Amino acid sequence: MLGQINDHLLANGCYRTNLMSETQRAICSDVPAGTQIRNGQREEAIVPPGIIIIRDFLNAETCKQITDFADNKGGQILQVMFRDPLTGEVKTQPDQGRKTEYVNIKGLERDLSGLLETACRSILTPHYQIDIEWYEKPTMLRYGPGGKYEHHSDSENWDAVARTWNRFCDRAYSLLIYLNEDFTGGSLYYQNFDFRLAPTTGTLVAFPSDHRYVHRAEPVASGTRYAIVSWVVVKGRRSFTRGQPYPPHAVPLA
């Protein structure tokens, strides 16, 4: 079984199998069991290890206030990040696999940052048993019809020539808050676990940012999909910004 995973990893830059089995769970031995909380009731091990799903993190009224704000704001097409192998510099470039708009959240930054801080302190810190150094300033994403983000890792890129994963940033955990569900398509899909999640209003999702958690935002068929996203950096795990001041996108968690 493990040999098959390694072969597939080398061929495609990822593995795909049922990681809920006892044998495969060892691959994610450093993360807690998957957890879903629905209506305040915790349900263990019904989602892949390391993934947190909080179904009622935000109420519908709060979500509508945020999406109403976003509906009246312009957007900017997002690009993807990579680390230049020659200079080591993190750069951005267009990617046909990503069709997403960044929403201008000016005037709402403090409120959204407060939501992320609450999530970091009350959910990620106790669940993963981590000491968070900072989280990235909130970003709101808008996916219209056809909007998508193909399979990717939030902290690593696959080098097809070297046949290995290259880490390009200090992200340790990914954090999403879904704001609506009045659209079709647009599910979150983890191919390594063959696990699909249809976003619902107010749902929070968190998971490690490395290549074990390669994921995809499936294309939106109709309507508009909104999400707030951020990433967490853990104390003692910085590689690229060690010894440097906090970057401009960082919000320190004192």
C-alpha positions as CSV (number, residue, x, y, z in Angstrom):
1,M,0.0,0.0,0.0
2,L,2.7,2.5,0.9
3,G,4.7,1.6,-2.2
4,Q,1.6,2.4,-4.3
5,I,1.3,5.8,-2.6
6,N,4.9,6.6,-3.3
7,D,4.7,5.6,-6.9
8,H,1.6,7.8,-7.4
9,L,3.3,10.7,-5.6
10,L,6.3,10.5,-7.9
11,A,4.1,10.3,-11.0
12,N,1.6,13.0,-10.2
13,G,2.9,15.1,-7.4
14,C,0.4,13.8,-4.9
15,Y,-1.0,10.6,-3.5
16,R,-4.6,9.5,-3.5
17,T,-6.0,6.7,-1.4
18,N,-8.3,6.2,1.6
19,L,-6.4,7.8,4.4
20,M,-9.0,6.8,6.9
21,S,-7.6,3.3,7.1
22,E,-5.3,2.4,10.0
23,T,-2.3,1.9,7.6
24,Q,-2.7,5.3,5.9
25,R,-3.5,7.2,9.1
26,A,0.2,7.0,9.9
27,I,0.8,9.5,7.1
28,C,-1.0,12.1,9.1
29,S,0.2,10.9,12.5
30,D,1.2,14.4,13.6
31,V,-2.3,15.8,13.4
32,P,-5.5,15.1,15.5
33,A,-8.4,13.2,14.2
34,G,-10.7,14.9,11.8
35,T,-13.4,16.9,13.7
36,Q,-16.8,18.3,12.7
37,I,-18.9,20.4,15.0
38,R,-22.6,20.7,14.0
39,N,-25.0,22.7,16.2
40,G,-22.5,22.7,19.0
41,Q,-22.1,18.9,19.0
42,R,-18.6,17.5,18.3
43,E,-18.3,14.5,16.0
44,E,-14.9,12.9,15.8
45,A,-13.3,11.0,13.0
46,I,-16.0,11.5,10.4
47,V,-13.7,13.7,8.3
48,P,-10.1,13.0,7.3
49,P,-7.4,13.5,10.0
50,G,-6.3,17.0,10.5
51,I,-9.3,18.7,9.0
52,I,-11.6,20.8,11.2
53,I,-15.1,21.7,10.1
54,I,-17.2,24.0,12.3
55,R,-20.7,24.2,10.7
56,D,-22.0,27.2,12.7
57,F,-18.9,29.4,13.3
58,L,-20.8,32.5,11.9
59,N,-24.5,33.0,12.0
60,A,-26.5,33.7,8.8
61,E,-27.1,37.4,9.6
62,T,-23.4,38.1,10.0
63,C,-22.6,36.3,6.8
64,K,-25.2,38.3,4.9
65,Q,-23.9,41.6,6.2
66,I,-20.5,40.6,4.8
67,T,-21.7,39.4,1.4
68,D,-23.9,42.5,1.0
69,F,-20.8,44.6,1.6
70,A,-18.8,42.5,-0.9
71,D,-21.5,42.6,-3.6
72,N,-20.9,46.4,-3.9
73,K,-17.1,46.1,-4.1
74,G,-14.9,45.7,-7.1
75,G,-12.6,42.8,-7.5
76,Q,-9.1,41.9,-8.8
77,I,-8.1,38.7,-10.5
78,L,-5.7,36.7,-8.2
79,Q,-2.5,35.0,-9.2
80,V,-0.5,32.2,-7.7
81,M,2.7,32.3,-5.7
82,F,5.9,30.4,-6.4
83,R,9.5,30.6,-5.2
84,D,12.1,31.4,-7.9
85,P,14.6,28.5,-7.9
86,L,17.4,30.8,-8.9
87,T,16.9,33.8,-6.6
88,G,14.8,32.2,-3.8
89,E,12.4,35.2,-4.2
90,V,8.6,34.6,-3.8
91,K,6.9,35.8,-7.0
92,T,3.4,35.7,-8.4
93,Q,2.2,34.7,-11.9
94,P,-1.1,34.1,-13.8
95,D,-2.4,30.5,-13.7
96,Q,-5.0,29.1,-15.9
97,G,-6.0,26.8,-13.1
98,R,-7.1,29.7,-10.9
99,K,-10.1,31.9,-11.7
100,T,-10.8,33.9,-8.6
101,E,-11.4,37.5,-7.6
102,Y,-9.9,39.3,-4.6
103,V,-12.6,41.6,-3.1
104,N,-11.6,45.0,-1.8
105,I,-12.4,44.8,2.0
106,K,-11.4,48.3,2.9
107,G,-13.6,49.4,5.8
108,L,-14.1,45.8,7.0
109,E,-10.6,44.7,7.7
110,R,-10.7,45.1,11.4
111,D,-14.0,43.1,11.7
112,L,-12.7,40.3,9.5
113,S,-9.4,40.2,11.3
114,G,-11.3,39.9,14.6
115,L,-13.1,36.8,13.3
116,L,-9.7,35.2,12.3
117,E,-8.2,36.0,15.7
118,T,-11.1,34.3,17.4
119,A,-10.7,31.2,15.2
120,C,-7.0,31.1,15.9
121,R,-7.4,31.4,19.7
122,S,-10.5,29.3,20.3
123,I,-10.2,26.6,17.5
124,L,-6.8,26.1,15.9
125,T,-4.6,26.6,19.0
126,P,-6.4,24.0,21.2
127,H,-7.1,21.6,18.4
128,Y,-3.6,21.4,16.9
129,Q,-1.8,22.2,20.2
130,I,0.2,24.9,18.5
131,D,1.6,28.3,19.5
132,I,0.6,30.7,16.7
133,E,3.0,33.5,15.9
134,W,0.8,35.3,13.3
135,Y,-2.0,34.9,10.9
136,E,-2.2,36.5,7.5
137,K,-4.4,39.5,7.0
138,P,-7.9,38.4,5.9
139,T,-8.6,38.0,2.2
140,M,-12.1,37.7,0.8
141,L,-12.4,35.6,-2.4
142,R,-15.2,35.8,-4.9
143,Y,-15.9,32.9,-7.3
144,G,-18.4,33.7,-10.1
145,P,-19.7,31.2,-12.6
146,G,-16.7,29.2,-13.8
147,G,-14.6,30.4,-10.8
148,K,-12.3,27.7,-9.6
149,Y,-8.9,26.8,-8.2
150,E,-7.4,23.6,-9.4
151,H,-5.5,21.1,-7.2
152,H,-2.8,22.9,-5.1
153,S,-1.0,23.0,-1.8
154,D,-1.1,26.3,0.1
155,S,2.6,26.1,1.2
156,E,4.4,23.9,-1.4
157,N,4.7,23.6,-5.1
158,W,5.4,20.4,-7.1
159,D,8.6,20.4,-9.1
160,A,8.0,18.0,-11.9
161,V,11.6,18.0,-13.0
162,A,13.1,17.3,-9.5
163,R,10.0,15.2,-8.7
164,T,9.7,16.7,-5.2
165,W,7.7,19.3,-3.3
166,N,9.3,22.7,-2.6
167,R,8.1,24.8,0.3
168,F,7.7,28.4,-0.7
169,C,6.4,30.1,2.5
170,D,6.0,29.7,6.2
171,R,2.3,28.8,6.2
172,A,1.5,25.9,8.6
173,Y,-2.3,25.9,8.6
174,S,-5.0,27.1,6.3
175,L,-8.2,28.7,7.4
176,L,-11.4,29.3,5.4
177,I,-14.8,30.8,6.4
178,Y,-17.6,30.3,3.9
179,L,-20.1,33.1,3.7
180,N,-22.9,31.7,1.6
181,E,-24.4,28.6,-0.1
182,D,-26.8,30.1,-2.7
183,F,-24.7,28.8,-5.6
184,T,-24.2,25.5,-7.4
185,G,-20.9,23.7,-7.7
186,G,-17.9,25.2,-5.9
187,S,-17.2,22.3,-3.5
188,L,-13.9,22.0,-1.6
189,Y,-12.3,18.7,-2.7
190,Y,-9.3,17.0,-1.1
191,Q,-8.1,14.4,-3.7
192,N,-5.7,12.7,-1.3
193,F,-8.6,11.7,0.9
194,D,-11.3,11.6,-1.8
195,F,-13.2,13.9,0.4
196,R,-15.6,16.6,-0.8
197,L,-17.2,19.3,1.2
198,A,-20.1,21.5,0.0
199,P,-19.7,25.0,1.5
200,T,-22.5,26.1,3.8
201,T,-23.2,29.5,5.2
202,G,-21.0,30.3,8.2
203,T,-18.9,27.1,8.0
204,L,-15.2,27.3,9.1
205,V,-12.7,24.9,7.7
206,A,-9.0,24.5,8.8
207,F,-6.3,22.1,7.8
208,P,-2.5,21.8,7.5
209,S,-1.1,23.7,4.5
210,D,1.3,21.1,3.2
211,H,1.0,18.8,0.2
212,R,-0.8,16.0,2.2
213,Y,-3.8,18.4,2.0
214,V,-3.7,19.1,-1.7
215,H,-7.2,20.6,-2.4
216,R,-9.3,22.1,-5.1
217,A,-12.1,24.7,-5.3
218,E,-14.3,23.0,-7.9
219,P,-15.9,25.2,-10.6
220,V,-18.9,27.3,-9.7
221,A,-21.8,26.4,-12.0
222,S,-24.1,29.3,-11.1
223,G,-24.3,32.0,-8.6
224,T,-21.4,33.6,-6.6
225,R,-19.3,31.8,-3.9
226,Y,-17.8,33.9,-1.2
227,A,-15.1,32.9,1.3
228,I,-12.7,34.6,3.8
229,V,-9.2,33.0,3.8
230,S,-6.1,33.2,5.9
231,W,-3.0,31.2,6.8
232,V,-1.3,30.6,10.1
233,V,2.4,30.7,11.0
234,V,3.5,28.7,14.0
235,K,6.3,29.9,16.4
236,G,9.6,28.1,15.9
237,R,8.7,26.8,12.4
238,R,9.7,29.8,10.3
239,S,12.2,29.1,7.5
240,F,12.1,31.9,5.1
241,T,11.4,34.9,7.4
242,R,13.5,33.7,10.4
243,G,15.2,36.6,12.0
244,Q,13.3,39.1,9.9
245,P,10.6,41.6,10.9
246,Y,7.0,40.5,10.4
247,P,6.0,40.8,6.8
248,P,3.4,43.5,5.9
249,H,0.6,40.9,5.6
250,A,1.1,39.4,9.1
251,V,-1.1,40.0,12.1
252,P,0.9,39.0,15.2
253,L,-1.0,37.0,17.8
254,A,0.2,38.3,21.1
